[in-house]
Amino acid sequence: MKYTTALIGCGRISFKHIEGFIDNAEQLQLIAICDTVQSRSEEKAAEYKKKFPDADISIFTDYRELLSKKKPDIVTIATESGNHAVIAVDCLKAGCHVILEKPMALSIEDADKIILTAKKNNKKLGVCFQNRFNAPVQRLRAALEAERFGKILHGMVQIRWNRNDAYYAEAPWRGTWAHDGGTLMNQCTHGIDLLQWMMGEDAVRAQAQTRRFTRPIEAEDFGAAIIEFKSGAVGIIEGTANVYPKNLNETLSIFGDKGTVVIGGLAVNKIETWRFSDAEVLGDTEDKVLDPNEKDPPTVYGFGHSALFKDFINSIKNNTQPLICGERGKKALELILAIYKSQKTGKPVNLPCKFSTLNMRGHFA
Ligand SMILES: NC(=O)c1ccc[n+]([C@@H]2O[C@H](COP(=O)([O-])OP(=O)(O)OC[C@H]3O[C@@H](n4cnc5c(N)ncnc54)[C@H](O)[C@@H]3O)[C@@H](O)[C@H]2O)c1
């Protein structure tokens, strides 16, 4: 049996959703696409039809009409972040499982509303932190689950990318408080999710400095934060959209008293350091693990969407949670909002905190 599937939002990232549908075509049947700009949906349908020329795909400019006329089993949402919550809630109420682009929402209230609606309607909810499926990241996670790091002491994520003026001009919602947030909420949320995933997810305190150095946007184009985790371990976040003249690296480093791993490359896709006290015994010394010929993916979006879609399909079939369910998607959002609050107040912020006071639309404008 195939799950009927629809895509809402056909901009920059949507090609990865089309790829995800194609790579999972044994289990997914793309039946509808929606964008308020019709030509964008048509373009995506054409991309899909290069592989499946006979596909019957309906095009919509109003997603509510799509929901009522096509009733897809699964909807993937790739619209601007500021309207994720409204669209996701409508899809879940219409009886669809939902894969939602990151960040899942821009406020805790909205994230909670989406999570609750999924629960009430007994539908699966997944968030696109696709880098969790990068092979090196999965390998790191397996080492962590096998407790090879000993005690985790500290971890660091560096997202040193370039988003130029043309990128912001292409879609006016980018960099606004109402619909996006800054580089931490948009580009760096992946790395922040990975850091939290490796450090145990429970951040208890955040202290931060953010800046808008050069980019023509409302929100920050640089952020630095020190995070304390429940275990006592410390996390460091460095994120920027200002790197001259192009994307440099996204690097995740985890330091334990028995292990050190650094995953770098353009988007956490290459193992750069792999050292464990039990490496000789387990046969994965660094010289065996490092691959000097490993290449960066063609874009910083990597290859994770297809694997994430597969995991999501399995979660429906087996009635389990997808790897990045709503509650997990919310963790990165919470931490980034705490970072924004720390910048605003000039003080460390304890977590969990009262996020109802933290509405990006008003509080930070
Ligand atoms: N997972 C990733 O690596 C990744 C990468 C880039 C962007 N994103 C996320 O994906 C989302 C989209 O980003 P983008 O850069 O592709 O944006 P974009 O502006 O390029 O595309 C968004 C599209 O959504 C359409 N749209 C807006 N409101 C709509 C509505 N109500 N109904 C139907 N269509 C609507 C717009 O017309 C536009 O074509 C954002 O949340 C962003 O953070 C994720």
The ligand as an SDF file (V2000), in Angstrom:
LIG
                    3D

 44 48  0  0  0  0  0  0  0  0999 V2000
   15.6150   21.6010    6.1330 N   0  0  0  0  0  0  0  0  0  0  0  0
   16.4080   22.4980    5.5720 C   0  0  0  0  0  0  0  0  0  0  0  0
   17.6110   22.3040    5.4060 O   0  0  0  0  0  0  0  0  0  0  0  0
   15.8370   23.7980    5.1010 C   0  0  0  0  0  0  0  0  0  0  0  0
   16.5410   24.5780    4.1730 C   0  0  0  0  0  0  0  0  0  0  0  0
   15.9540   25.7680    3.7350 C   0  0  0  0  0  0  0  0  0  0  0  0
   14.7250   26.1730    4.2410 C   0  0  0  0  0  0  0  0  0  0  0  0
   14.1010   25.3950    5.1740 N   0  0  0  0  0  0  0  0  0  0  0  0
   12.8130   25.8190    5.7590 C   0  0  0  0  0  0  0  0  0  0  0  0
   11.8150   25.5900    4.7740 O   0  0  0  0  0  0  0  0  0  0  0  0
   10.8320   26.6240    4.8150 C   0  0  0  0  0  0  0  0  0  0  0  0
   10.7850   27.2860    3.4490 C   0  0  0  0  0  0  0  0  0  0  0  0
   12.0240   27.9190    3.1760 O   0  0  0  0  0  0  0  0  0  0  0  0
   12.4180   28.3300    1.6920 P   0  0  0  0  0  0  0  0  0  0  0  0
   13.7360   28.9740    1.7880 O   0  0  0  0  0  0  0  0  0  0  0  0
   12.2090   27.1580    0.7930 O   0  0  0  0  0  0  0  0  0  0  0  0
   11.2890   29.4380    1.4220 O   0  0  0  0  0  0  0  0  0  0  0  0
   10.8380   30.0670    0.0450 P   0  0  0  0  0  0  0  0  0  0  0  0
   10.3730   31.4450    0.3310 O   0  0  0  0  0  0  0  0  0  0  0  0
   11.8930   29.8680   -0.9820 O   0  0  0  0  0  0  0  0  0  0  0  0
    9.5840   29.1630   -0.3220 O   0  0  0  0  0  0  0  0  0  0  0  0
    8.3930   29.1780    0.4180 C   0  0  0  0  0  0  0  0  0  0  0  0
    7.2600   28.8970   -0.5540 C   0  0  0  0  0  0  0  0  0  0  0  0
    6.0500   28.7570    0.1880 O   0  0  0  0  0  0  0  0  0  0  0  0
    5.0140   29.3870   -0.5530 C   0  0  0  0  0  0  0  0  0  0  0  0
    3.9180   29.7090    0.3690 N   0  0  0  0  0  0  0  0  0  0  0  0
    3.9070   30.6430    1.3520 C   0  0  0  0  0  0  0  0  0  0  0  0
    2.7180   30.6170    2.0070 N   0  0  0  0  0  0  0  0  0  0  0  0
    1.9750   29.6430    1.4270 C   0  0  0  0  0  0  0  0  0  0  0  0
    0.6790   29.1400    1.6510 C   0  0  0  0  0  0  0  0  0  0  0  0
   -0.1250   29.6430    2.6010 N   0  0  0  0  0  0  0  0  0  0  0  0
    0.2250   28.1400    0.8600 N   0  0  0  0  0  0  0  0  0  0  0  0
    1.0150   27.6220   -0.1030 C   0  0  0  0  0  0  0  0  0  0  0  0
    2.2720   28.0610   -0.3710 N   0  0  0  0  0  0  0  0  0  0  0  0
    2.7370   29.0680    0.3790 C   0  0  0  0  0  0  0  0  0  0  0  0
    5.6760   30.5980   -1.1810 C   0  0  0  0  0  0  0  0  0  0  0  0
    4.9440   31.0870   -2.3000 O   0  0  0  0  0  0  0  0  0  0  0  0
    7.0380   30.0350   -1.5710 C   0  0  0  0  0  0  0  0  0  0  0  0
    7.0480   29.5130   -2.8790 O   0  0  0  0  0  0  0  0  0  0  0  0
   11.2580   27.5600    5.9470 C   0  0  0  0  0  0  0  0  0  0  0  0
   10.5810   27.2060    7.1180 O   0  0  0  0  0  0  0  0  0  0  0  0
   12.7390   27.2930    6.1020 C   0  0  0  0  0  0  0  0  0  0  0  0
   13.2220   27.5360    7.3950 O   0  0  0  0  0  0  0  0  0  0  0  0
   14.6160   24.2250    5.5810 C   0  0  0  0  0  0  0  0  0  0  0  0
  1  2  1  0
  2  3  2  0
  2  4  1  0
  4  5  1  0
  4 44  2  0
  5  6  2  0
  6  7  1  0
  7  8  2  0
  8  9  1  0
  8 44  1  0
  9 10  1  0
  9 42  1  0
 10 11  1  0
 11 12  1  0
 11 40  1  0
 12 13  1  0
 13 14  1  0
 14 15  2  0
 14 16  1  0
 14 17  1  0
 17 18  1  0
 18 19  2  0
 18 20  1  0
 18 21  1  0
 21 22  1  0
 22 23  1  0
 23 24  1  0
 23 38  1  0
 24 25  1  0
 25 26  1  0
 25 36  1  0
 26 27  1  0
 26 35  1  0
 27 28  2  0
 28 29  1  0
 29 30  1  0
 29 35  2  0
 30 31  1  0
 30 32  2  0
 32 33  1  0
 33 34  2  0
 34 35  1  0
 36 37  1  0
 36 38  1  0
 38 39  1  0
 40 41  1  0
 40 42  1  0
 42 43  1  0
M  CHG  2   8   1  16  -1
M  END
$$$$
